[in-house]
Amino acid sequence: MAAPSALLGPTREHLAWPFFDDAHRAFTERLDAFAASGVLHDVDHADTDAACRTLVRLLGEAGLLAAATGDAGRTAIDSRTICLARETLAWHDGLADFAFAMQGLGTGAINLAAEDDLKQAVLPRVTSGEWLAAFALSEAEAGSDVAAMQCAARREGDHFILDGEKTWISNGGIADVYTLFARTGEQPGTRGISAFVVFPDDPGFSIKERIDVIAPHPLATLRFDNCRIPASRLLGAPGEGFKIAMRTLDIFRASVAGAALGFARRALDESLAHVKSRKMFGATLADLQLTQAALGDMATGIDAAALLTYRAAWRRDVEQKPTTREAAMAKMTATENAQAIIDRAVQLFGGRGVRSGEIAEKLYREIRALRIYEGATEVQKLIIARELLKAV
């Protein structure tokens, strides 16, 4: 995201919170130095596909993708580090955040369930930035309702045959490796889904269409026609795919909240700089009480979301407890709050707020998808309620 303002980076006051240790602060310093070097600003975003490949390569060369892949599967993935990385990258460049996140999400299931040979074939290349990864779960009629999945895999000797489609797949069309979920039919519903690794040169794999969205990101519909892959690319046991997908999402769902925090912090930082310099009625916009009230709401919304986000990540990392409810609360609150905060920023910027290319306008487009992907806000509410009812 281009930066016309003089802002250097996001606030770091929250790093003093007890959720973090010295390793988190050291990682954030590395990431700040990487972003401050100007390398993100120098990437030409006119060609989204090329920009993603460049950003992944730069992140890999800087050693930052190791946080997303557990150092190519050698260490446990730390949720707090991923959230901090996404918060920082989103503040600077929404596409850089996307590039980082997909390297982790696209290989999370491989990290969790692949045999060692497959891990070694994939994870080092993704960690270095040589390969781009993708997570292929959604279908036209199976987004929030995963049990409605129709893409199917059938066993034939030492191979599986894949048939069907996946859509809204991030990095679709440019990824070098895909984690794919397909129905194998061991049991009804989600218990009959399995996970596989697919490469774009597998016979029968094709890109049906590319999908354009309001904040440019590489998205595509994938097509599988009698696509034959070795049985060794099955992740875990047959029928365990949904469980693997949910374990992956439990790791990365809180990081969506981290990205939303980054966008919201940028909106507040830009708003503060703007209202202090904008002349109005013989004073500045910052002198108006309605402006001050807006800033108070924005700051409080950010802190509330941050506390929920890092509580969820801390609970997973330190207490090693399930975070289904906590991650859902964080994702819902952070994305909804960020939408309201960025909308308020657009209002404070007035006409500049809706001018194409302005930071507030870019943030407005960037934040909208986060309230939908990896479980829409409405789904998060159902998850929270379900977890509450289970505990009674």
C-alpha positions as CSV (number, residue, x, y, z in Angstrom):
1,M,0.0,0.0,0.0
2,A,1.6,3.3,-1.1
3,A,2.3,5.7,1.8
4,P,1.8,9.4,1.0
5,S,1.9,10.3,4.6
6,A,5.0,10.7,6.8
7,L,3.9,8.0,9.2
8,L,6.8,5.5,9.9
9,G,4.9,2.6,11.4
10,P,2.3,1.3,13.8
11,T,2.3,1.9,17.6
12,R,4.2,-0.6,19.7
13,E,2.7,0.2,23.1
14,H,0.8,-3.1,23.3
15,L,4.1,-5.1,23.1
16,A,4.5,-4.3,26.8
17,W,1.3,-6.4,27.5
18,P,1.9,-9.7,29.4
19,F,0.8,-11.7,26.3
20,F,4.3,-11.1,24.8
21,D,7.9,-12.1,25.6
22,D,11.2,-10.9,24.4
23,A,11.1,-13.2,21.3
24,H,7.9,-11.5,20.1
25,R,9.4,-8.0,20.6
26,A,12.6,-9.0,18.8
27,F,10.6,-10.5,15.8
28,T,8.6,-7.3,15.6
29,E,11.7,-5.2,15.5
30,R,13.0,-7.3,12.6
31,L,9.7,-6.9,10.8
32,D,9.6,-3.1,11.5
33,A,13.1,-2.8,10.1
34,F,12.1,-4.8,7.0
35,A,9.1,-2.5,6.4
36,A,11.0,0.7,7.2
37,S,13.6,-0.2,4.5
38,G,11.0,0.8,1.9
39,V,11.1,-2.6,0.2
40,L,7.3,-2.9,0.4
41,H,6.7,0.5,-1.1
42,D,9.0,-0.3,-4.0
43,V,6.9,-3.3,-5.2
44,D,4.8,-2.4,-8.2
45,H,1.2,-3.4,-7.3
46,A,-0.2,-2.7,-10.8
47,D,0.2,-6.4,-11.7
48,T,-1.3,-8.2,-8.6
49,D,0.0,-11.6,-9.5
50,A,3.6,-10.4,-10.0
51,A,3.4,-8.3,-6.9
52,C,2.4,-11.3,-4.8
53,R,5.2,-13.3,-6.1
54,T,7.7,-10.5,-5.4
55,L,6.3,-9.9,-1.9
56,V,6.5,-13.6,-1.0
57,R,10.1,-13.8,-2.3
58,L,11.1,-10.7,-0.3
59,L,9.5,-12.0,2.8
60,G,11.2,-15.4,2.3
61,E,14.6,-13.8,1.7
62,A,14.2,-11.8,4.9
63,G,13.5,-15.0,6.8
64,L,10.1,-13.8,7.9
65,L,8.0,-16.6,6.3
66,A,9.5,-19.0,8.8
67,A,7.0,-17.6,11.3
68,A,4.1,-18.7,9.1
69,T,5.3,-22.2,8.4
70,G,6.9,-23.1,11.7
71,D,10.3,-22.8,10.2
72,A,9.4,-25.2,7.4
73,G,7.8,-27.6,10.0
74,R,10.8,-27.7,12.4
75,T,9.1,-25.8,15.2
76,A,5.6,-25.2,16.4
77,I,3.7,-22.3,14.9
78,D,3.3,-19.4,17.4
79,S,0.0,-17.7,17.0
80,R,1.1,-14.5,18.7
81,T,4.0,-14.1,16.2
82,I,1.6,-14.6,13.3
83,C,-0.8,-12.1,14.6
84,L,2.0,-9.5,15.2
85,A,3.3,-10.1,11.6
86,R,-0.1,-9.7,10.1
87,E,-0.9,-6.6,12.1
88,T,2.4,-5.0,11.1
89,L,2.2,-5.9,7.4
90,A,-1.5,-4.9,7.1
91,W,-0.5,-1.5,8.5
92,H,2.0,-1.1,5.7
93,D,0.5,-3.0,2.8
94,G,-2.6,-5.1,2.6
95,L,-1.2,-7.3,-0.2
96,A,2.0,-8.0,1.8
97,D,-0.2,-9.2,4.7
98,F,-2.1,-11.4,2.3
99,A,1.1,-12.8,0.8
100,F,2.4,-13.7,4.3
101,A,-0.8,-15.2,5.6
102,M,-1.4,-17.5,2.6
103,Q,2.1,-19.1,3.0
104,G,0.9,-20.2,6.5
105,L,-2.7,-21.0,5.7
106,G,-1.8,-22.9,2.5
107,T,0.7,-25.2,4.3
108,G,-0.9,-25.4,7.8
109,A,-2.5,-28.8,7.0
110,I,0.7,-30.1,5.5
111,N,2.5,-29.0,8.7
112,L,-0.1,-30.8,10.8
113,A,-0.7,-34.0,8.9
114,A,1.7,-34.7,6.0
115,E,4.3,-37.5,6.0
116,D,7.9,-36.3,6.4
117,D,8.8,-36.8,2.7
118,L,5.9,-34.6,1.6
119,K,6.7,-31.9,4.2
120,Q,10.3,-31.8,3.1
121,A,9.2,-31.5,-0.6
122,V,7.0,-28.5,0.1
123,L,7.6,-26.6,3.3
124,P,11.2,-25.4,2.7
125,R,10.3,-24.0,-0.7
126,V,7.3,-22.2,0.7
127,T,9.3,-20.9,3.6
128,S,12.0,-19.5,1.3
129,G,9.5,-17.7,-0.8
130,E,10.3,-19.9,-3.9
131,W,6.7,-21.4,-3.9
132,L,3.3,-19.8,-3.3
133,A,0.8,-21.8,-1.3
134,A,-3.1,-22.0,-1.4
135,F,-5.9,-23.4,0.8
136,A,-8.7,-24.9,-1.3
137,L,-11.8,-25.5,0.9
138,S,-14.6,-23.3,-0.4
139,E,-17.1,-24.1,-3.1
140,A,-19.9,-22.3,-4.8
141,E,-22.5,-24.0,-2.5
142,A,-20.1,-24.9,0.3
143,G,-18.6,-21.8,2.0
144,S,-19.7,-21.5,5.5
145,D,-21.6,-24.8,5.2
146,V,-18.6,-27.1,4.6
147,A,-20.7,-30.2,4.9
148,A,-22.3,-29.3,1.5
149,M,-19.0,-29.9,-0.2
150,Q,-19.3,-31.7,-3.6
151,C,-15.8,-31.9,-4.9
152,A,-15.0,-35.6,-4.7
153,A,-12.0,-37.9,-4.5
154,R,-12.2,-41.7,-5.2
155,R,-9.4,-44.2,-4.6
156,E,-8.1,-46.2,-7.5
157,G,-5.1,-48.4,-6.5
158,D,-2.2,-46.2,-5.5
159,H,-4.0,-43.0,-6.7
160,F,-6.9,-40.7,-5.9
161,I,-9.1,-39.3,-8.7
162,L,-10.4,-35.8,-8.1
163,D,-13.5,-34.3,-9.7
164,G,-15.3,-31.0,-9.0
165,E,-14.6,-27.4,-8.4
166,K,-13.3,-25.0,-5.8
167,T,-13.9,-21.3,-5.8
168,W,-12.8,-18.1,-4.0
169,I,-9.4,-19.7,-3.7
170,S,-6.7,-17.2,-2.6
171,N,-3.5,-17.5,-4.7
172,G,-5.6,-19.5,-7.2
173,G,-3.9,-19.5,-10.6
174,I,-0.5,-18.5,-9.2
175,A,0.1,-21.0,-6.4
176,D,2.7,-23.7,-6.7
177,V,1.1,-26.0,-4.2
178,Y,-2.6,-26.4,-3.1
179,T,-4.0,-28.0,0.0
180,L,-7.3,-29.4,-1.2
181,F,-10.3,-30.8,0.6
182,A,-12.6,-33.2,-1.1
183,R,-15.4,-35.6,-0.3
184,T,-14.3,-39.3,0.1
185,G,-17.5,-40.5,1.6
186,E,-16.4,-42.5,4.6
187,Q,-19.3,-41.1,6.6
188,P,-22.0,-38.5,5.9
189,G,-21.4,-34.8,6.3
190,T,-18.1,-33.4,7.4
191,R,-16.8,-36.8,8.5
192,G,-16.5,-37.9,4.9
193,I,-14.0,-35.2,3.8
194,S,-10.3,-35.8,3.3
195,A,-7.3,-33.5,2.7
196,F,-4.8,-33.7,-0.2
197,V,-1.8,-31.9,-1.7
198,V,-2.3,-31.0,-5.3
199,F,0.2,-29.4,-7.7
200,P,-0.8,-27.2,-10.7
201,D,0.8,-29.5,-13.2
202,D,-1.2,-32.5,-12.1
203,P,-3.2,-33.9,-15.1
204,G,-6.8,-32.8,-14.9
205,F,-6.2,-29.7,-12.9
206,S,-7.1,-26.3,-14.5
207,I,-8.1,-22.8,-13.6
208,K,-11.7,-22.3,-14.6
209,E,-11.7,-18.5,-14.1
210,R,-9.9,-15.7,-12.3
211,I,-12.0,-13.6,-9.9
212,D,-11.6,-9.8,-9.5
213,V,-12.5,-8.2,-6.2
214,I,-12.7,-4.6,-4.8
215,A,-9.2,-4.9,-3.2
216,P,-7.1,-6.7,-5.8
217,H,-5.9,-10.1,-4.7
218,P,-5.3,-13.3,-6.7
219,L,-8.4,-15.4,-6.6
220,A,-9.7,-18.1,-8.8
221,T,-12.1,-21.0,-9.4
222,L,-10.3,-24.3,-9.7
223,R,-11.5,-27.2,-11.8
224,F,-10.6,-30.9,-11.4
225,D,-11.5,-33.3,-14.2
226,N,-10.4,-36.9,-13.6
227,C,-7.4,-35.4,-11.8
228,R,-5.1,-38.2,-10.8
229,I,-2.7,-37.7,-7.8
230,P,-0.6,-40.3,-5.9
231,A,-2.3,-41.7,-2.7
232,S,0.9,-40.6,-0.8
233,R,-0.5,-37.0,-1.1
234,L,-3.3,-37.8,1.3
235,L,-3.0,-35.7,4.5
236,G,-3.8,-37.8,7.6
237,A,-6.3,-40.6,7.3
238,P,-9.3,-40.8,5.0
239,G,-12.2,-38.8,6.5
240,E,-10.0,-36.6,8.7
241,G,-10.0,-33.7,6.3
242,F,-12.6,-31.5,8.1
243,K,-10.8,-32.0,11.4
244,I,-7.5,-31.0,9.8
245,A,-9.1,-28.0,8.1
246,M,-10.5,-26.8,11.5
247,R,-7.2,-27.3,13.2
248,T,-5.6,-25.2,10.5
249,L,-8.2,-22.5,10.8
250,D,-8.0,-22.5,14.6
251,I,-4.3,-21.5,14.2
252,F,-4.9,-18.8,11.6
253,R,-8.4,-17.4,12.4
254,A,-7.1,-15.2,15.1
255,S,-4.5,-13.8,12.7
256,V,-7.4,-12.4,10.6
257,A,-8.1,-10.3,13.7
258,G,-4.4,-9.3,13.6
259,A,-4.7,-8.1,10.1
260,A,-7.9,-6.2,10.9
261,L,-6.0,-4.5,13.8
262,G,-3.3,-3.4,11.4
263,F,-5.8,-1.8,9.0
264,A,-7.6,-0.2,11.9
265,R,-4.4,1.2,13.5
266,R,-3.4,2.7,10.1
267,A,-6.8,4.3,9.8
268,L,-6.5,5.9,13.3
269,D,-2.9,7.0,12.8
270,E,-3.7,8.6,9.4
271,S,-6.8,10.2,11.0
272,L,-4.8,11.7,13.9
273,A,-2.3,13.2,11.5
274,H,-5.0,14.6,9.3
275,V,-7.2,16.2,11.9
276,K,-4.3,17.9,13.6
277,S,-3.3,19.6,10.3
278,R,-6.8,20.2,8.7
279,K,-7.8,23.9,9.2
280,M,-11.5,24.4,9.9
281,F,-13.6,27.2,11.4
282,G,-10.6,29.1,12.6
283,A,-9.1,26.1,14.3
284,T,-8.3,22.6,13.3
285,L,-10.5,19.6,12.8
286,A,-8.9,18.1,16.0
287,D,-10.3,20.9,18.1
288,L,-13.9,20.0,17.4
289,Q,-15.6,17.9,20.1
290,L,-17.3,15.6,17.6
291,T,-13.9,14.8,16.1
292,Q,-12.5,14.0,19.5
293,A,-15.5,11.8,20.3
294,A,-14.8,9.9,17.0
295,L,-11.2,9.4,17.9
296,G,-12.1,8.1,21.3
297,D,-14.4,5.5,19.8
298,M,-11.8,4.5,17.3
299,A,-9.0,4.1,19.9
300,T,-11.2,2.1,22.3
301,G,-12.4,-0.2,19.5
302,I,-8.8,-1.0,18.6
303,D,-7.8,-1.8,22.2
304,A,-10.8,-4.0,22.8
305,A,-10.1,-5.9,19.6
306,A,-6.4,-6.2,20.4
307,L,-7.1,-7.6,23.8
308,L,-9.4,-10.3,22.4
309,T,-6.9,-11.1,19.6
310,Y,-3.9,-11.6,21.8
311,R,-5.8,-13.4,24.5
312,A,-6.9,-16.0,21.9
313,A,-3.3,-16.3,20.6
314,W,-1.8,-16.5,24.1
315,R,-4.3,-19.1,25.2
316,R,-3.3,-21.3,22.3
317,D,0.4,-20.8,22.6
318,V,0.9,-20.7,26.4
319,E,-2.1,-22.6,27.9
320,Q,-2.3,-24.9,24.9
321,K,-6.0,-25.0,25.2
322,P,-8.7,-25.0,22.4
323,T,-9.4,-21.5,21.2
324,T,-12.4,-22.0,19.0
325,R,-14.6,-19.6,21.0
326,E,-11.8,-17.1,21.7
327,A,-10.6,-17.0,18.1
328,A,-14.2,-16.5,16.9
329,M,-14.7,-13.6,19.4
330,A,-11.4,-12.0,18.3
331,K,-12.1,-12.4,14.5
332,M,-15.6,-11.1,14.8
333,T,-14.8,-8.1,17.0
334,A,-11.6,-7.1,15.3
335,T,-13.1,-7.1,11.8
336,E,-16.3,-5.5,12.7
337,N,-14.6,-2.8,14.8
338,A,-12.0,-2.2,12.0
339,Q,-14.8,-1.7,9.5
340,A,-16.4,0.9,11.7
341,I,-13.1,2.6,12.5
342,I,-12.1,2.8,8.8
343,D,-15.5,4.1,7.9
344,R,-15.1,6.8,10.5
345,A,-11.7,7.7,9.0
346,V,-13.2,8.1,5.6
347,Q,-15.7,10.5,7.1
348,L,-13.0,12.5,8.8
349,F,-11.1,12.8,5.6
350,G,-14.2,14.1,3.8
351,G,-13.8,14.2,0.0
352,R,-10.3,12.9,0.2
353,G,-11.6,9.8,2.0
354,V,-13.4,8.5,-1.2
355,R,-10.8,9.7,-3.7
356,S,-9.2,6.7,-5.5
357,G,-5.7,6.0,-4.3
358,E,-6.0,7.7,-0.9
359,I,-5.1,5.6,2.1
360,A,-8.5,5.8,3.7
361,E,-10.1,4.7,0.4
362,K,-7.7,1.8,0.1
363,L,-8.3,0.7,3.7
364,Y,-12.1,0.8,3.1
365,R,-11.7,-1.6,0.2
366,E,-9.2,-3.8,2.1
367,I,-11.2,-4.4,5.3
368,R,-14.5,-5.5,3.7
369,A,-13.4,-9.0,2.8
370,L,-12.1,-9.8,6.3
371,R,-15.6,-9.8,7.7
372,I,-16.4,-12.7,5.3
373,Y,-13.4,-15.0,4.7
374,E,-12.4,-17.7,7.2
375,G,-15.9,-17.6,8.6
376,A,-18.3,-14.7,8.2
377,T,-19.3,-12.6,11.2
378,E,-22.6,-14.4,11.4
379,V,-20.8,-17.8,11.5
380,Q,-18.5,-16.5,14.3
381,K,-21.6,-15.7,16.4
382,L,-22.9,-19.2,15.9
383,I,-19.6,-20.7,16.8
384,I,-19.4,-18.6,20.0
385,A,-23.0,-19.6,21.0
386,R,-22.3,-23.3,20.2
387,E,-19.2,-23.3,22.4
388,L,-21.1,-21.6,25.2
389,L,-23.9,-24.1,25.1
390,K,-21.5,-27.1,25.1
391,A,-20.0,-25.8,28.3
392,V,-23.4,-25.6,30.2
